[in-house]
Amino acid sequence: MNNLDNMRFIMEIFASFSPEIELLLSYFSLFLMIYFNFLPLGKNNKDMN
């Protein structure tokens, strides 16, 4: 899960700016995790089969 590690690293950098940006990025990262988890679903299922 390299994408998650990179996202955490970027979040730690941006979290030092301000609480508002940290809150905004927390919602954005949640959206990104859901997006990246469900986007390649069909591709992963084809590879597994």
Secondary structure in CASP SS format (residue, H / E / C, confidence):
PFRMAT SS
TARGET T0000
AUTHOR 0000-0000-0000
METHOD secondary structure of the structure
MODEL  1
M C 1.00
N H 1.00
N H 1.00
L H 1.00
D H 1.00
N H 1.00
M H 1.00
R H 1.00
F H 1.00
I H 1.00
M H 1.00
E H 1.00
I H 1.00
F H 1.00
A C 1.00
S C 1.00
F C 1.00
S C 1.00
P H 1.00
E H 1.00
I H 1.00
E H 1.00
L H 1.00
L H 1.00
L H 1.00
S H 1.00
Y H 1.00
F H 1.00
S H 1.00
L H 1.00
F H 1.00
L H 1.00
M H 1.00
I H 1.00
Y H 1.00
F H 1.00
N H 1.00
F H 1.00
L C 1.00
P C 1.00
L H 1.00
G H 1.00
K H 1.00
N H 1.00
N H 1.00
K H 1.00
D H 1.00
M H 1.00
N C 1.00
END
